[in-house]
Amino acid sequence: ICYQMVHFFTNLVLGCAGLYYNSRLNPDPTPQELVQKMEGHSFGTFQVGYQLWAIFVGFLVREDPLMLGHHTAVILAASTMVFFTNGMRYWCPFLMGLVEVTSVPLVIVNIFKEHKELVKQYPRFHHIVRTGFAFLFLYVRVWMFVPRNVMQMYDHVTTWSAAPSDQILYKMYSGIVFISALFLTFLQLMWGVMVVQGFIKVYSKIFVGSKEKIKAN
């Protein structure tokens, strides 16, 4: 529970801050705004520290290897926003902040998953949280995140290709960061498919159960 509560409050802070700062961004940014040291630097720093903690504790609680890979990929993606001059920080309030609003209901879903007795005690609340999480994940993590991350990767490749050929270490590290961003995009799409499958499975059972009740009556 303590592990999940840390996730809950951390993601709540990141999500709310992301909502606030993302709403203040210029929808038609200048080239200078795309690379300047704006609020995005703080989001990147927060994420690096948070994900390092999540990896350490994740090993202790035997977290899923895919999630450990996710934590590592976020650290690599956020590192450019923290340490590089051209950090693509315009995208940071959304990619490193606002998206975490989906993790808030996910924590509650995971608590129910780990404590089955709670599902029996609060079945309606469990159903509401699962349904709300499904819609929120698909809207934020798939509909909103994927195109924005693709645009961020495009900016990243543009900066990478413009770098002098003798900056080999920079180009190598930037390549690793790009692969990490690509991996994160893949994860969102994969989890999105799993969410849809779970949603269909739950509601198909409800639909079949309703039909059987009607026939019985």
C-alpha positions as CSV (number, residue, x, y, z in Angstrom):
1,I,0.0,0.0,0.0
2,C,2.8,2.4,0.9
3,Y,4.5,1.8,-2.5
4,Q,1.2,2.5,-4.3
5,M,0.5,5.6,-2.2
6,V,3.9,7.1,-3.2
7,H,3.0,6.5,-6.8
8,F,-0.5,8.0,-6.2
9,F,0.6,11.4,-4.7
10,T,3.7,11.7,-7.0
11,N,1.6,11.3,-10.1
12,L,-1.1,13.5,-8.7
13,V,1.4,16.4,-8.3
14,L,3.0,15.8,-11.7
15,G,-0.3,15.5,-13.4
16,C,-1.8,18.7,-11.9
17,A,1.4,20.7,-12.5
18,G,1.4,19.4,-16.1
19,L,-2.2,20.4,-16.6
20,Y,-1.4,23.9,-15.4
21,Y,1.9,24.5,-17.3
22,N,0.7,22.8,-20.5
23,S,-2.3,25.2,-20.6
24,R,0.1,28.1,-20.6
25,L,2.2,27.0,-23.6
26,N,2.1,29.0,-26.8
27,P,0.2,26.8,-29.4
28,D,2.4,28.3,-32.1
29,P,5.9,28.3,-30.5
30,T,8.9,30.0,-32.0
31,P,12.1,28.0,-32.5
32,Q,13.6,29.7,-29.4
33,E,10.6,28.5,-27.3
34,L,11.0,24.9,-28.4
35,V,14.5,24.7,-26.9
36,Q,14.6,27.3,-24.1
37,K,15.0,26.4,-20.4
38,M,11.3,26.7,-19.5
39,E,9.3,25.0,-16.8
40,G,10.0,21.7,-18.6
41,H,13.4,21.5,-16.9
42,S,11.7,21.0,-13.5
43,F,9.5,18.2,-14.9
44,G,12.5,16.4,-16.3
45,T,14.4,16.6,-13.0
46,F,11.4,15.4,-11.0
47,Q,10.9,12.5,-13.4
48,V,14.5,11.4,-13.3
49,G,14.5,11.3,-9.5
50,Y,11.1,9.6,-9.3
51,Q,12.0,6.9,-11.9
52,L,15.3,6.1,-10.2
53,W,13.4,5.5,-7.0
54,A,10.8,3.5,-8.8
55,I,13.5,1.2,-10.3
56,F,15.1,0.6,-6.9
57,V,11.8,-0.1,-5.1
58,G,10.5,-2.0,-8.2
59,F,13.3,-4.6,-7.8
60,L,12.4,-5.0,-4.1
61,V,8.6,-5.5,-4.8
62,R,9.4,-7.7,-7.9
63,E,7.7,-5.3,-10.3
64,D,7.0,-6.4,-13.9
65,P,10.2,-6.2,-16.1
66,L,8.2,-4.2,-18.7
67,M,7.5,-1.5,-16.1
68,L,11.2,-1.5,-15.1
69,G,12.0,-1.0,-18.8
70,H,9.4,1.8,-18.8
71,H,11.1,3.5,-15.8
72,T,14.5,3.3,-17.5
73,A,13.2,4.7,-20.8
74,V,11.6,7.6,-19.1
75,I,14.9,8.5,-17.4
76,L,16.7,8.4,-20.7
77,A,14.0,10.5,-22.4
78,A,13.9,13.0,-19.5
79,S,17.7,13.3,-19.4
80,T,17.9,15.4,-22.5
81,M,15.4,17.8,-20.9
82,V,17.5,18.1,-17.8
83,F,21.1,18.0,-19.1
84,F,21.1,19.1,-22.8
85,T,21.0,22.7,-24.1
86,N,18.5,21.6,-26.8
87,G,16.2,19.6,-24.5
88,M,12.9,19.9,-26.4
89,R,11.4,21.3,-23.2
90,Y,8.3,22.7,-24.9
91,W,6.9,19.2,-24.8
92,C,8.0,18.5,-21.2
93,P,4.9,19.7,-19.3
94,F,2.7,17.3,-21.3
95,L,5.1,14.3,-21.8
96,M,6.6,14.4,-18.3
97,G,3.7,15.9,-16.4
98,L,0.1,15.9,-17.7
99,V,0.2,12.2,-18.9
100,E,0.7,11.1,-15.3
101,V,-3.0,12.0,-14.5
102,T,-3.7,8.5,-15.9
103,S,-1.5,6.9,-13.3
104,V,-3.7,8.2,-10.5
105,P,-6.7,5.9,-11.1
106,L,-4.2,3.2,-12.2
107,V,-2.9,3.1,-8.6
108,I,-6.4,2.5,-7.3
109,V,-6.9,-0.2,-9.9
110,N,-3.7,-1.9,-8.8
111,I,-4.7,-1.7,-5.1
112,F,-7.9,-3.5,-6.0
113,K,-5.9,-6.0,-8.0
114,E,-3.5,-6.8,-5.1
115,H,-6.3,-6.9,-2.5
116,K,-9.2,-9.0,-4.0
117,E,-11.3,-8.7,-0.9
118,L,-11.7,-4.9,-1.6
119,V,-13.4,-5.8,-4.9
120,K,-16.1,-7.7,-3.1
121,Q,-16.5,-4.9,-0.5
122,Y,-16.6,-2.0,-3.1
123,P,-17.7,-3.6,-6.4
124,R,-19.4,-0.4,-7.8
125,F,-16.4,1.8,-6.9
126,H,-14.1,-0.7,-8.5
127,H,-16.1,-0.7,-11.7
128,I,-16.3,3.1,-11.8
129,V,-12.5,3.4,-11.3
130,R,-11.7,0.8,-13.9
131,T,-14.0,2.3,-16.5
132,G,-12.7,5.9,-15.8
133,F,-9.1,4.7,-16.0
134,A,-9.8,3.0,-19.4
135,F,-11.3,6.1,-21.0
136,L,-8.6,8.4,-19.5
137,F,-5.8,6.2,-20.6
138,L,-7.0,5.9,-24.1
139,Y,-7.6,9.6,-24.4
140,V,-4.4,10.9,-22.8
141,R,-1.9,8.2,-23.3
142,V,-2.9,7.2,-26.8
143,W,-5.0,10.0,-28.5
144,M,-2.9,12.8,-27.0
145,F,0.5,11.3,-26.1
146,V,1.4,9.4,-29.3
147,P,1.1,12.3,-31.8
148,R,2.9,14.7,-29.4
149,N,5.7,12.2,-28.8
150,V,6.1,11.7,-32.5
151,M,6.5,15.5,-33.0
152,Q,9.0,15.6,-30.1
153,M,11.0,12.7,-31.8
154,Y,10.9,14.6,-35.1
155,D,12.4,17.7,-33.3
156,H,14.9,15.4,-31.7
157,V,16.0,13.9,-35.1
158,T,16.2,17.4,-36.6
159,T,18.6,18.5,-33.8
160,W,20.6,15.3,-34.1
161,S,21.1,15.6,-37.8
162,A,22.1,19.2,-37.5
163,A,24.9,18.4,-35.0
164,P,28.5,18.4,-36.3
165,S,29.7,15.0,-37.4
166,D,32.6,15.1,-34.9
167,Q,30.2,15.1,-31.9
168,I,30.1,11.3,-31.9
169,L,29.1,10.8,-28.2
170,Y,26.3,13.3,-28.5
171,K,24.9,11.5,-31.6
172,M,25.2,8.1,-30.0
173,Y,23.5,9.2,-26.8
174,S,20.8,11.0,-28.8
175,G,20.2,7.8,-30.7
176,I,19.7,5.9,-27.5
177,V,17.2,8.6,-26.3
178,F,15.3,8.4,-29.6
179,I,15.0,4.6,-29.2
180,S,13.7,5.1,-25.7
181,A,11.1,7.5,-26.9
182,L,10.1,5.0,-29.6
183,F,9.9,2.3,-26.9
184,L,7.6,4.5,-24.8
185,T,5.3,5.1,-27.8
186,F,5.2,1.4,-28.4
187,L,4.3,0.7,-24.7
188,Q,1.4,3.2,-24.8
189,L,-0.1,1.6,-27.9
190,M,0.4,-1.9,-26.5
191,W,-1.2,-1.0,-23.2
192,G,-3.9,0.8,-25.1
193,V,-4.8,-2.4,-26.9
194,M,-4.8,-4.3,-23.6
195,V,-7.1,-1.7,-22.0
196,V,-9.5,-2.0,-24.9
197,Q,-9.4,-5.8,-24.7
198,G,-10.1,-5.7,-20.9
199,F,-12.9,-3.2,-21.5
200,I,-14.6,-5.5,-24.1
201,K,-14.1,-8.5,-21.8
202,V,-15.8,-6.8,-18.8
203,Y,-18.7,-5.4,-20.7
204,S,-19.3,-8.5,-22.8
205,K,-19.7,-10.4,-19.5
206,I,-22.2,-7.8,-18.3
207,F,-24.1,-7.9,-21.6
208,V,-24.3,-11.7,-21.6
209,G,-25.4,-11.7,-18.0
210,S,-28.1,-9.2,-18.7
211,K,-29.4,-11.3,-21.6
212,E,-29.5,-14.4,-19.4
213,K,-31.5,-12.5,-16.7
214,I,-34.0,-11.3,-19.3
215,K,-34.4,-14.9,-20.7
216,A,-34.8,-16.2,-17.1
217,N,-37.6,-13.7,-16.5
